[in-house]
Amino acid sequence: MNREQLLVAFMTIFRKECIRIFRIWPQTILPSLVTSVLYFLIFGKFLSEKIGLIGDYSYIQFVIPGLVMLGVITSSYMNTAFQFFTQKFFMRSIDELLVSPMPPWVIIAGFVSGGIARGIMVGLGTLLIALLFATPVIKHFWVVFIFIFLTSMASSLAGLVNGVYAKKIDGINIVPTFVITPLVYLGGVFYSISILPPIWQTLSKINPVFYIVDGLRYGFLGVSDVSIGISISVLFVISGIFMGINWYLIRTGLGLKQ
Amino acid sequence: MSLALSIKDLKKTYKSGTVALQGVDLEVKEGGFYALLGPNGAGKTTIIGTIVGLVNKTSGSVKVFGIDIDKDHDKAKTFIGIVPQEININIFENCLDIVVNQAGYYGIPRRAAIPRAEEVLEALGLFEKRNQPSQNLSGGMKRRLMIARALIHQPKFLILDEPTAGVDVELRRGMWEYLRSINKNGVTILLTTHYLEEAEQLCERASIINKGEIVAEGSIKDLVLGHPSGKLEEVFLELTRK
């Protein structure tokens, strides 16, 4: 396939994904936004006044970046994991991609772009909801955008590995429940790790989600626990690793071919 | 005449230890209409899966129009259209989108794919249903939609894995006519079927496969003439009962 044909193939998967996300928005967009409303109500409204200021900001302003990331990570991850698995396991329509002359990286790019689109939509939606509760501070707009984009890309790539490799529907639910959710909750969404005892600070720095939340918090509030360069590097490393795994799985057909 | 498909000593053992193919040799000439016959579990779908890239072979070589799939499978895939045994269409998409998206996977832009898809759907009697979700189609219509999807990129080699399973007699005959017409236009066809009458009606040559081995190969005429009964069904039963 030449470059134009590869672009057409990529756009076909991306377009299909976007149409699906919009068509079933009560399943793809709404749940994350409803969850955000609840978090903003509980942690932002009800508890914010009791907690007081964190640095120069109210608690609700402090948790906005974390809640945006919560939505971005879970929705991007689930988009690729669930969508690829459904097409592979229930409809077998993934075979039509595998019998086509598309190279694996185009298939990966198509699905991941769909995940990024959903992640950005949920991220923006969460920000709009935040406006109902507080005025978000955005110190560095481009940092916010880059972090939302890179995070949704890394999460989509991770979700795709899950979707390609999972052999049963349980395999799609286990990773988000027992891996992603704990990492997100312990990644500094609701607190700064500087308030933790030293041992927990060290442990938090093993958690990749901590760097993601911290980087986005820098974009919003201009403050962070670690350098933004380190946070961006972590995202690139995660993306590179999952990209490599996806390429290997699809190229060799592990989890896909007999 | 050159070969559309050349398979040499193809072997496949699944991870479970099941030996599906024990050294299959198969040749299909360009422009031919070829039947691959065999009972359930004989290895037909494994052969097809290997050709199109859904099954990783254990050993042997497969060439499509001279292109070795080990060297350039992506190039070989551009020549192939596949209609799988199981219905594998996205039930939430409408018929036109299913066919147009398939064209996209082969790098054909939507503006070129839409009129071509409408033409193929028309030829297969699905034009009226083009904007309906595929889940509304009957079983026979879904099979025809899969044929339309396989033909959208104008393949030179069409592989049909039991395309008329569950299709009523009238529709089946309509599909035969259509397949004959595209074969006349130069498309090589490899067909697997359990309806031996179908193979007799459509194909010039056939292979009979049993337990992963080709047990007979030749023109259908010769296969039948060489047997006292003069019936393909009897030939088939005798060879596959062994």
Interface residues (C-beta under 8 A of the other chain):
Chain A: M1 N2 E4 Q5 L6 V8 A9 M11 T12 I13 K16 R20 R23 Q87 M91 R92 S93 D95 E96 L97 L98 V99 S100 P101 M102 P103 T252 G253 K257 Q258
Chain B: Y14 T46 G49 V52 G53 L54 V55 N56 D74 K75 K77 T78 I80 I82 P84 E86 N88 I89 N90 I91 F92 E93 D97 N101 Q102 G104 Y105 Y106 G107 I108 P109 R149
